[in-house]
Amino acid sequence: MGIVLEKLFYGDLRPNECILPANSEYLSLDQKISSLMDAYHKKLSPEEYDELENLIELLGQSTSIYSAAAYTEGFRLGALIMIEVFGGTDLKGGSSE
């Protein structure tokens, strides 16, 4: 366990850089986005295309913030589950309250 904590401390643990959804729909959507961006690049004036890129950048930032919050909440839930499992709480229907 110490190795994971050290990697986290030194900034060597970056799970967000290892994520590549295996879902074929994701890859298809990514290709469609690229094709549409190419089409808009040809269709719009440079100023209009810059505005579109700025909008997409803002959406990306918003999505990133939401994803970080979802990751954090998922991690917390996972930790709570581990505490419950290793804490010996009766998981067979008994309530701990």
Residue frames as qw, qx, qy, qz and C-alpha x, y, z in Angstrom:
[[0.000, 0.885, 0.465, 0.000, 0.00, 0.00, 0.00],
 [0.370, -0.704, 0.065, 0.603, 2.89, 2.35, 0.69],
 [0.392, 0.000, 0.548, 0.739, 3.85, 2.48, -2.97],
 [0.080, 0.700, 0.601, 0.377, 0.45, 3.87, -4.00],
 [0.289, -0.897, -0.238, 0.234, 0.61, 6.56, -1.32],
 [0.456, -0.464, 0.294, 0.700, 4.12, 7.55, -2.43],
 [0.299, 0.297, 0.618, 0.664, 3.05, 7.77, -6.07],
 [0.082, -0.845, -0.505, -0.155, 0.08, 9.90, -5.03],
 [0.409, -0.788, -0.055, 0.457, 2.31, 12.17, -2.92],
 [0.390, -0.363, 0.429, 0.729, 4.86, 12.70, -5.69],
 [0.460, 0.589, -0.019, -0.664, 2.19, 13.26, -8.32],
 [0.031, 0.303, -0.867, -0.396, 3.04, 10.10, -10.24],
 [0.196, 0.350, 0.913, -0.080, -0.47, 8.70, -9.93],
 [0.287, 0.306, -0.101, -0.902, -2.72, 10.25, -12.58],
 [0.435, 0.261, 0.861, -0.043, -5.68, 7.96, -13.29],
 [0.444, 0.743, 0.219, -0.451, -7.31, 10.55, -15.56],
 [0.190, 0.669, -0.567, -0.442, -4.47, 10.07, -18.06],
 [0.151, -0.162, 0.968, 0.118, -5.11, 6.33, -18.30],
 [0.520, 0.412, 0.605, -0.439, -8.79, 6.48, -19.19],
 [0.237, 0.232, -0.616, -0.715, -9.72, 5.36, -22.67],
 [0.711, 0.122, 0.424, -0.548, -13.29, 4.10, -22.81],
 [0.229, -0.104, 0.915, 0.316, -13.51, 0.74, -24.58],
 [0.468, 0.566, 0.567, -0.372, -17.11, 1.53, -25.51],
 [0.432, 0.235, 0.595, 0.636, -17.39, 1.50, -29.31],
 [0.061, 0.881, 0.452, 0.130, -19.99, 4.28, -29.09],
 [0.350, -0.822, 0.068, 0.445, -17.36, 6.57, -27.52],
 [0.453, -0.218, 0.543, 0.673, -14.96, 6.03, -30.41],
 [0.262, 0.565, 0.659, 0.421, -17.75, 6.63, -32.91],
 [0.113, -0.943, -0.298, 0.101, -18.78, 9.86, -31.18],
 [0.436, -0.639, 0.256, 0.580, -15.17, 11.02, -31.10],
 [0.403, 0.093, 0.631, 0.657, -14.88, 10.48, -34.86],
 [0.108, 0.774, 0.571, 0.251, -18.16, 12.33, -35.50],
 [0.267, -0.894, -0.098, 0.346, -16.97, 15.27, -33.41],
 [0.443, -0.389, 0.441, 0.677, -13.72, 15.44, -35.38],
 [0.311, 0.381, 0.679, 0.545, -15.59, 15.34, -38.69],
 [0.032, -0.890, -0.451, -0.060, -18.00, 18.07, -37.61],
 [0.360, -0.778, 0.084, 0.509, -15.16, 20.27, -36.37],
 [0.417, -0.096, 0.565, 0.706, -13.42, 19.90, -39.74],
 [0.169, 0.629, 0.646, 0.398, -16.65, 20.83, -41.51],
 [0.188, -0.929, -0.277, 0.156, -17.17, 23.89, -39.28],
 [0.466, -0.523, 0.263, 0.663, -13.56, 24.94, -39.81],
 [0.308, 0.157, 0.620, 0.704, -14.20, 25.05, -43.57],
 [0.014, -0.705, -0.650, -0.283, -17.66, 26.61, -43.27],
 [0.299, -0.892, -0.273, 0.201, -17.17, 29.36, -40.67],
 [0.270, 0.863, -0.230, 0.359, -15.11, 32.51, -40.78],
 [0.541, 0.212, -0.608, 0.541, -11.94, 32.42, -38.66],
 [0.200, -0.312, 0.389, -0.844, -13.62, 34.60, -36.02],
 [0.801, -0.180, -0.075, -0.566, -16.72, 32.41, -35.88],
 [0.849, 0.078, -0.511, 0.104, -14.61, 29.27, -35.66],
 [0.261, 0.299, -0.585, 0.707, -12.62, 30.80, -32.78],
 [0.510, -0.279, 0.230, -0.781, -15.90, 31.48, -30.97],
 [0.912, -0.056, -0.285, -0.289, -16.95, 27.87, -31.51],
 [0.668, 0.206, -0.594, 0.399, -13.61, 26.64, -30.17],
 [0.061, -0.338, 0.481, -0.807, -13.99, 28.87, -27.11],
 [0.750, -0.214, 0.023, -0.626, -17.45, 27.44, -26.45],
 [0.906, 0.054, -0.419, -0.014, -16.13, 23.89, -26.77],
 [0.403, 0.319, -0.596, 0.616, -13.25, 24.74, -24.41],
 [0.374, -0.319, 0.353, -0.796, -15.73, 26.03, -21.81],
 [0.896, -0.100, -0.149, -0.407, -17.83, 22.87, -22.16],
 [0.766, 0.210, -0.549, 0.261, -14.68, 20.80, -21.72],
 [0.095, 0.348, -0.563, 0.744, -13.76, 22.67, -18.54],
 [0.641, -0.244, 0.170, -0.708, -17.28, 22.23, -17.17],
 [0.930, 0.033, -0.319, -0.179, -17.23, 18.52, -17.98],
 [0.557, 0.314, -0.611, 0.467, -13.82, 18.16, -16.36],
 [0.209, -0.343, 0.483, -0.778, -15.01, 19.78, -13.13],
 [0.826, -0.128, 0.022, -0.549, -18.10, 17.55, -13.07],
 [0.866, 0.182, -0.465, 0.038, -16.00, 14.43, -13.79],
 [0.285, 0.360, -0.645, 0.611, -13.59, 15.28, -10.97],
 [0.486, -0.265, 0.373, -0.745, -16.52, 15.67, -8.56],
 [0.918, 0.016, -0.161, -0.362, -18.02, 12.35, -9.73],
 [0.683, 0.308, -0.600, 0.282, -14.63, 10.63, -9.32],
 [0.010, -0.361, 0.595, -0.718, -14.25, 12.03, -5.82],
 [0.699, -0.172, 0.215, -0.660, -17.75, 10.96, -4.81],
 [0.915, 0.141, -0.344, -0.156, -17.19, 7.48, -6.25],
 [0.479, 0.350, -0.658, 0.464, -13.90, 7.17, -4.39],
 [0.300, -0.318, 0.497, -0.749, -15.57, 8.22, -1.13],
 [0.863, -0.056, 0.001, -0.503, -18.34, 5.69, -1.64],
 [0.820, 0.254, -0.506, 0.090, -15.78, 2.97, -2.37],
 [0.203, 0.369, -0.658, 0.624, -13.86, 3.87, 0.78],
 [0.561, -0.237, 0.343, -0.715, -17.04, 3.76, 2.85],
 [0.927, 0.069, -0.236, -0.283, -17.85, 0.33, 1.42],
 [0.633, 0.314, -0.620, 0.341, -14.36, -0.90, 2.33],
 [0.134, -0.353, 0.572, -0.728, -14.72, 0.47, 5.87],
 [0.776, -0.124, 0.142, -0.602, -18.06, -1.29, 6.21],
 [0.899, 0.188, -0.386, -0.083, -16.73, -4.55, 4.79],
 [0.570, 0.271, -0.609, 0.480, -13.56, -4.64, 6.86],
 [0.245, -0.396, 0.413, -0.782, -15.28, -3.17, 9.91],
 [0.081, -0.090, -0.978, 0.170, -17.29, -6.33, 10.30],
 [0.465, 0.134, 0.199, -0.852, -20.69, -4.63, 9.98],
 [0.490, 0.243, 0.832, -0.095, -23.49, -7.14, 9.46],
 [0.202, 0.298, -0.445, -0.820, -24.19, -6.92, 5.72],
 [0.069, -0.180, -0.955, -0.224, -26.79, -9.69, 5.65],
 [0.262, -0.615, -0.594, -0.448, -29.75, -7.42, 6.19],
 [0.466, -0.632, -0.446, 0.429, -29.05, -6.07, 9.63],
 [0.137, 0.896, 0.077, 0.415, -29.14, -2.33, 10.04],
 [0.575, 0.020, -0.403, 0.711, -26.27, -0.61, 11.82],
 [0.110, -0.419, 0.056, -0.900, -28.51, 2.30, 12.89]]
